[in-house]
Amino acid sequence: MNENVEAKGPIVLLTDFGLSDPFVGQMKGVIAGISPRSHVINLCHHIPPMNVLVAAMFLRGSRKYFPPGSIFIVVVDPGVGTARNAVMVKAGDQYFVAPDNGCITPTIHSLGSWEGVRIENPAYLADKISPTFHGRDIFAPAAAHLASGVPMKSFGPRVESLVPIDQPLPELVGSEVHGRIIYIDHFGNAWTNIYQEFLEEIGWLKQAENIVTTVASCRIKGLRETYLTDKQNKPITLINSFDLVEVAWPGGNAKDKLRLWEGVWVDMNLAT
């Protein structure tokens, strides 16, 4: 197994644990006990509970901002304690430690070739493993041992495939694009599953000013570049920093004002 890039970067945590409970702190304590020199970075601990899709989206949109050798621990794990595998994967010049439930699959596949193992060697796990907290007892110690120099091949047998993610994709049906809201952020902005690349592929992005978005019975004309607008007290759409079409309300909260939630359909067409 080729491991030319050493796992010497930071350990990056992405979970749905929140920060009001001791779970994140315990994971950090385990890491510090095994690899005290590792720099631990909190990417996000407020993934919507058990939302593997959002975890996958955050990881894919964020990993490029971290250096070679970074180790990402992703723990959004509705199947914790079941027969689902725990995996360690090297893709590109970074490492990923996570349940094999789809949360890392889009990122891994976007990076091309990869290699991985199941995390099974008890020498690199907690002495006692809780069936409800693999983040602390499997993923944190495995990542810390990897950071301290243990070769990836030592953790367990190779894996040849990863579980795919159930990811809703936008569709072009006749003259309309059909998508849906997949995440609502801290500001009340509604992120859709309609990627900028998709609009480019169908030739719509060059006509951004003519795109009409319909969501919650509201029609929004134009696809803007920024949140700054001369139209006060009205919703807008734009491409956000994750390259997704987003519904926002400058100076307000689109979720509250339009009564939006995850799963709401979003339709787009070109004004004639």
Stockholm file with secondary structure:
# STOCKHOLM 1.0

chainA/1-272         MNENVEAKGPIVLLTDFGLSDPFVGQMKGVIAGISPRSHVINLCHHIPPMNVLVAAMFLRGSRKYFPPGSIFIVVVDPGVGTARNAVMVKAGDQYFVAPDNGCITPTIHSLGSWEGVRIENPAYLADKISPTFHGRDIFAPAAAHLASGVPMKSFGPRVESLVPIDQPLPELVGSEVHGRIIYIDHFGNAWTNIYQEFLEEIGWLKQAENIVTTVASCRIKGLRETYLTDKQNKPITLINSFDLVEVAWPGGNAKDKLRLWEGVWVDMNLAT
#=GR chainA/1-272 SS CCCCSCSCSCEEEEESCCSSSSHHHHHHHHHHHHCTTCCEEEEESCCCTTCHHHHHHHHHHHGGGSCTTCEEEEECCTTTTSSCCEEEEEETTEEEEEESSSSSHHHHHHTCCEEEEECCCGGGSCSSCCTTCHIIIIIHHHHHHHHTTCCGGGGSCEECCCCCCCCCCCEEETTEEEEEEEEECTTSCEEEEEEHHHHHHTTCGGGGGGEEEEETTEEEECCBSSSCCSSTTCCEEEECTTSEEEEECTTSCHHHHHTCCTTCEEEEEECC
#=GC SS_cons         CCCCSCSCSCEEEEESCCSSSSHHHHHHHHHHHHCTTCCEEEEESCCCTTCHHHHHHHHHHHGGGSCTTCEEEEECCTTTTSSCCEEEEEETTEEEEEESSSSSHHHHHHTCCEEEEECCCGGGSCSSCCTTCHIIIIIHHHHHHHHTTCCGGGGSCEECCCCCCCCCCCEEETTEEEEEEEEECTTSCEEEEEEHHHHHHTTCGGGGGGEEEEETTEEEECCBSSSCCSSTTCCEEEECTTSEEEEECTTSCHHHHHTCCTTCEEEEEECC
//
